């Protein structure tokens, strides 16, 4: 639970909760407020009246002109906790208000009437762009407030279940990867949590319970179910016609969204799980330009995600695209979502990347999410603290994960099918792995089977040498797989987009019709459909390359949209 934090100086408990208090809660000058008036409208609130409420769509950003507003947290367990009090010259919002998302906290007029300037979400984005210096301060504050909410467990759902539960890690990962505040209660130590488990969970399969701020209780929900319940995604965007639909929220898709939206195109971004793609799960990227000390994939993707929202891109996560219809007579593309809606767009950018490859291992599917992981985040690291773990893979992602996990696990057995790392991993990572005493390299080896315990969690891993018939086994509760990925292009079947023998999307001259016009290097065999990043045949499969292609494709989009808008002769 968060501490009782006021607008006083950043000392004591305040300094701990908000280490950059002055940047998180700046006070605007009268001149700055005057410049903001053209973007909003005056509103008055009686003492005790709500300006915004937890779980309801926030109306935008409030600038307090007179009076005070008490910000409190209200969770689904009926607990109300003071967060902060804001007065004249301060503004009320966090990053979710850029895209009209639900409020994570309550705000009420406190100690008297309040007069405020309300700036709706679309006008807030206009303010950030038009008033560059002021917009920078506001944007920084909005981001820091979301970070503070996440770190303090303020707002969002309550997850109830044992920390060792695989589905608990699944939901924590999903919410964490999407920057959604939440907190966890263990029924073994919290009486309220134990009472809810006794009331709502008839079997272990019902866990974890997820308590939504409005009091609803979900039993072991899917990611889309919890996303709809907490207002991450709405259901009214299907009525809009977009200039560009970007399928995939990894580095390539986010780059496309940022550059296209900043140049005035209406953009929708779809991703089945979380922004950042596979790169978003990377503990540290050290060879990306401009970050000499490295940056986590989550931090890099989070910055791009916020940028895209700043310029007005609609981020639809988690929403899966099931199919693409390229045959419409009106020249538009129709994208069928997993929730039964049809989204329309004038052009499409395929940035769906790749899906984690699942090797042939006995009982693998049985233990996915119950000890078998395809990424290594702080959540999994906490689960395997002080334990031995097995990690399979020999690429850069595997190397980064091994180094990260070595700081938490007792020992990391790194299993590689080949006879070395030089051909598949950057030299700096090889040197770091060789210098880490609790990483053991096992070459020419493969995992062949998994065994579990009574609660269906992974308990034992079997492997064998590829050079000898002997088999080995070890009590292991966490197995990490980084064995590459296959292109996520199944949703393109039937729409005419050409793919190579590996399933990657073919672009440019390779798919140009013999007598047809010259194709953009990133355009597919279907005019108006482009491909960028890992899903594209011939791409370099690096974060920097994906971001470059995402930026590059915007010029081709402008060209296609301009040509399609010309009247037929």
N, C-alpha and C positions, 0 to 999 in steps of 0.2 A: 504494500500500500504506500501511497505517496505521503510525504510529510506535509504539515500545514505550512504553506509558503506564502509570504506576503510580498508586498512591493518594496519592502525595506532593503537596506544595503545587502550585498551578496556576502554575508558572513555566516559562520556557523553552519547550521543545517541548510540554509539557502545556498551557500557556496558549493556544498556537496551536491545538491539537487540540480542547480543551474550554474555550472562552473563559469559560464559566460553570460552572467545575468544581464549586464547592460546591453549586450547585443541581442539577447533573447527577448527582452522586454524594454525596448527603447522608448523614450518619451519624445514625441514630435513637437517641433516648435510651432507657434502660431502661423508663421509664414508657410511652413510645410503643409499644415492642415488647410490653409487657404488654397494652396495649389491642388489639393486633393478634392476640393468641393465639387468641381465640375464632373467628377466621376461618380458621385453618389447623390443621395437624397437624405434629408433630415428625418429622423425618427425620434419619437418620445416614448418613454416607458415609465409606468408608475412603479412606486416602491414595491418590490417583490415580484414584478412581472418578468417573465422569461424573454430573453433576447434570442436564445437558441437552446435546444434540448438534446441530450444524448440520444443517438439513434435516429434522429430526424435530420433531413437534409438541411444543412446550414444555408442561410440566405446570402452569405458573403462575409465581408470583413466590416467590422464596426470600428469607427474611430470615436472614442468617448470625448464629448465636448464638455459635459458637466455631469456630476454625480459619480457614483462608483458601481462597479459590476463585480459580483462575487463569482468566481469560477470554482466549480466543485465537480468531483468525480462521483458518478452514481453507477454501481455495477448491478448485475442481475441478482445478486444476493441481498439487495436492499441496503447495502452499506453506502454511506455518503461521506466523502472525505474532502475537506477544503484543499484547494490547489493554489490559488493566488487571488489577490484582489487588485483590480485595475481601475485607474481613475483618469481624470482629464489629461488629454494629450497622448494616451496610450491606445493601441489598437488591439482588437480581439479577433484572432483567426489563427489557423495553422495551415500547413501545406495542402490539406484536403479541400480547403475552400477555393483553391484554384480551379478545381474541376467539379465543384458543386456536390461534394460527397457529404455523408452524414456527419454530424458533430460528434466528437468523442467525449465531450464534457458538457456540463450545464452552465449557463450564464444567466444570472438574475440581477435586476436592479437591487442594490443593497444600501440601506440607510437613507433612502430618499429617492426622488425621481431622477431619471437619467435622460439626457439628450445626447444623441449620437448621430454620426454620419454613416449611413449604410452604403457600402460599395458592393454591388452584386458581383458574382464570380467573373462574368465576362468583362465587366468594367474594371475589375481588379487586374486582370491580365493586361488590359489596355493601359492601365496606370503603370504597371511594372515596365512596360516597353516605352511609354511616352516620357516618363520621368526617370531617366536612367539612374542617377545617383540615389535618389530617394527610393526607387524601385529595388536597388541593390540592398539597401538596408532592410527593407521590408521582406524581401525574398530570403535573406539570411536569417531573419527572425523567424519566419514561417518554418524554415527547415529545422532550425535549432529547437523550436517548440515541439515538432514531431519527434525529434531525437530524444528530447527530455521526456515526452510521454512514453516512448518505447522503453527507455532506460528505467523509468520510474514505475512501469507497469500501470500507467494511468489511462483509463478508457479502454474500450474494446472488450472482447469476450474473456471469460474465465475458463481455463481448461482444468478439469478435475480428473485426476487419475494418478497411478503410480509413475514415478519418474522413469522407471525401467521399461515402461510399456512402449512398444514400437509405434503404435498409432498416436501416442502422445508426441513422440519425436516427429512423426509425419506432419501433424497439425502445427506444431511449433515451427518447424521448418517452413511450412507454407506461409504462415502469418509473418514470420521473421523476414523471409525473402521478399515479401511484398510490403515491408515497412509498416505493418499493422500492429499497434500496441495491443498487448494482452498480458495476462499473468497466469501463473500456475499454482494450483492448490493440491496438496497430497492428502487424500482422505485418511492416511495413516497418522497424520499430525494435526489436521484441521477438523474441528468438530462439525462446522457448517458443511464442509465438503463431504464428510462421512455421512451426514444426515441425507444429503442429496443423493449420494450413491445408494444408500439403503432404500430411498424412495423411488428412484428412476432406473437404476441399473439392475435388471433381473438376472443378468449373466455378465461374465467378463467381456463378452463381445460387445456389450453396450458402452464400454469404456474406450476412450475418455468421454465424459460428459462435457458439453460446451454450453455455458450459461451466457446468453446474449444479454446486453444491458437492459433490454425491455422485459427480462424475466423468463423468456422462453428457454427451454432446455433441449438441446440436441444430443442424440445418442450416437457417438462415434461417427460424425457426419463426414461426407465427402468434401473435397476442397470447394467445388462449386456450391454445395449446399451452405457451407459456412460463409462463403463469399456473399451470396444473396442475403443471408440472414443479417449480416453486419453492414450491408449497404456498399460493399466494394464495387458492385456492378448493378446498374439499373436495367430497366426493360423498355426504355422509350427511344433508344438511339437507332432502332431498326427503321424508323420513319425517315431518317436523314440520308441524303445522297452525298457521298464523300468524293472528293477529287481523287484520293488515294486510300486504298485499304492495304495496310501492312500486316502480313501474317507472320508473326514471330516477334517477340520482344527482347531478343538478344542484342548484342552490340550493333549488328548490321541494321536490324529493324529500328532500334532506338535512334541510331544516327540518321536514318531516313526520316523518321518522325520529326526530329529536331530541325533538320535543315529544310524539309518540306513545309512544316508548319511555320517556321520563321520567315519563309518567303511567301506566305499568304495562302497556301493550299490547305484545304480542309482534310484532316488526316484522322483515320481510325487505326489503332494498333490492337491486334488480337494476340493473345498468348494463352496456351492451355494451362499454364501453371504459375509462372512468376516472371517479372521483368529480369533481364540479365542473362537468360539462357544458361548454358553450361558454364560460361565465363562467370556468371553471377555466383556460382558455387565455389569459385577458386579462392583459396585462403589468401594468396598473395600473388599478384602479377608484377614481376620485377623487370620485364623487358619491354614495357609499354612506354613510348616516348613521353618525356616530361615528368616522370615519376621515378627519380633515381633511387629512392628508398623503397619503391614498390607501393602498390595499392591493392586492397582486396577487390575481388570482382564485384562484391556487393556494393562497396562504396562507389566504384566507378559507374556501375549500372544505375545506382540510386541517383547520382548527379544527373545522368542523362535522362532518367525518368522524370525528374523534377523540371529539367529544362524543357522537355517535350510538353509537359502540362503548362508551363509558363507561356508557351507560344500557342496554346489552344488545342493541342492534339487530344483526342478522346482515347483514353487508355482502357481497353476492355479486357481485364484480366481477373479471373481465369475464364476465358471463353475459347472453346475449340472450334475451328473451322472444319466441317465434315466434308464439304465438297465445294467446287468452284464451277459455276455455269458460265461458259463463254459464248453461248449460242443465242443470247437475247437479241431480238431484232432491233431494239432501241439503242444498241451499241454499248449498253452498260453491262457490268459484271455483277453477278449475284453470288453471294457467299452464304452457304447454309451453315448455321451454327449448331452446336450440340444441344441448345435449348429450343430448337425448332423455329428460330427466326431466320429471315432472309435479309442480309445486309447488302446494300447497293453501292457501287463505286464506279467511277469513270476509268480507273486504272488500278492495277494490283501489283504489289511488290512481294515476291515470295522470299521471306527471310526466316523460314520455319526451321532452319538449322538441321540438327540431327538428333535422333533418339538414342539413349544409352543402349549399347549393344549388350545382349544377354548371352553369355557363353553357355556351352553345353555342360551344365553341372547338375548332377542329380539333386532333386528337391529344391532347386534354386527358387522357383516361383513361390514355394511354400513359405520361405523365410524372408521374402522381400518386405522391407518395413518392419521386420522382426529380428534384425541382426544383420541383414544384407543391405548395404547402402551403395548408392551410385554417386555420392558426393561426400565431402567431409567438412562439416560446419562445426561451430562451437557446441551445438546441441549434441552431435554424435561424439565429439571429443569428450564431452562431459560423461556420456554413457560408458565410454571405455577407459576412463581415468584409472590408472594403476593396473590395467589388464594387458594381456597380450592380444594383438590384433593381426589379421592377415590382410594385406593389400595386394591386389593383382593388377599389373599394368606396368608398362615401361616408357610411357610418353611423358610430356611435360606436366600434364594434369596429375598423373600418378606421382611424379616426383614432388610436386608442390604439396600434394596431400600427405605423402609420407613424411616430409619434413614437418608439416604442421602437426600431424598426429604424434610424432615422436616427442613432442613437448608435453603430451598428456598420457599416452600409453606407456606401459612398462617396457614393451618391446614391439617393434613393427617388423613382421616377416613380409618382405617385399618379394612377391613371386612373379618371375618374368619367364615367358615361354622361350624367348630367344637366349642367345649366349652372351649378350652384353647390352649396354645402354647407349653406346656412342652414336648409333644410327637413328635413334628415336628421341633423345633427350638433350636439352641444352647443356653445354659443358658446365655452367655455373651450378646447375642443379646436381649434376653427377658429383662434382667436388663436394657439395654440401652434404649429400647423402653419404658419401664415403667417409666424411669427417664426423658423422653422427653415430655415436657408439651403440645406440639401441635400435638401429636399423640393420637388419640382416638381409642381404641380397641372396636370393635363391634362383639361379639361372637354370634354363632348360627344365622348368618345372611347371606343372599345371594342377589346378584344383579340380577334383573329380566328383566330390560328393559332400553333402551337408547332412547333419543330424541335429535333432532338436531335443528339448526337454519337455516336461509335463505341461508347461504353459505355452507350448508351440513356439518358443523362442529358440534362436540358433544356440547350439551348445557345443558342437564339434565340427571340425573341418578336416576333410581328407584330401590328400594330394599325392602326386607321384612324380618321379623323375621321368623325363622323356627319353632318357638315355639308358634307363634300367627298369626292370619290371617291379621293383619294390614299391609298396604303398606306405604312406605315413599318415598319422592322425594326431590332432592336438585339440585339447579343450579350448575352443575359441568362441566367444559370444558376439563378435563383430567382425564382419568381412566386408571390405571395401573393394568395389570393382571399377577399374578405370581401363577398360579394354577397347576403347574406341566407340564409335557411334555410326549408325546407319542414317541416311538422309530421311527426313520426315516429309515425304512427298506423296503419301498415299491419298491425301485429299485432292490431289491434282488429276487423279485418274479420270479419263473420259472427257477432259476438256481440251485435249489437243496439245498440251505442253510437252515438248520432247525431253526425255531424260536419257542418260547414258546407261551402259550396262550395269553400273553400280547403283542406279536410281537417282543420281544427281542431275539437276536441271541444266540442260544445255542452253547456252546463250550465244549471242553475237553471230559471227560469220559461220560458225558450225551449224546453225539451224536456219540460215538465210535461204529463202527460196531462190532457185537458180536465176530467175528473171525478175525477182522482186526488188524492192528498194533496199538500200544499204541499211543494215540493222545496227542499232546501238549495241555496244559490246556487252551490255547487261540485259538486253531484251531477249525474251524467249521466242519460241516458234509461233506464239500467239501475240499479235500486236497489242500493246497495252499491258501486257503481263511481263514483269521484269523479275530478275532473281539476283540476290546479293548474299554474300557471306558463305558460311560453310555448306549450305544447301546447293550452291552453284558448282557445276562441273568445272574443275580447273582452278578454283579459288585456293588461296594459300593456307587456309585453316588456321589463322592467327587473329587475335583480337584486333590488332592494328589494321590488318587487311580488311576485316569485316567492316570496321568503322569507315575506312576509306571508301569501300564500295557503297556503303549506305549513303555517304555524302555525294558520291559521284552520280548515283542514279537519279538524283533530283533534277539535274539538267536534262536528262532524257525524258523524265516525266513532264517537265515543262514543254518540251518539244512535242511529245505525243498529244498532250492535252490541247495545245495550241492548234495542231493539225486537225484534231478531231472536232474542234469547235468551228472550223472553216466550213462555209456552206458548200455542198456538192455542186460541181459545175455540170 
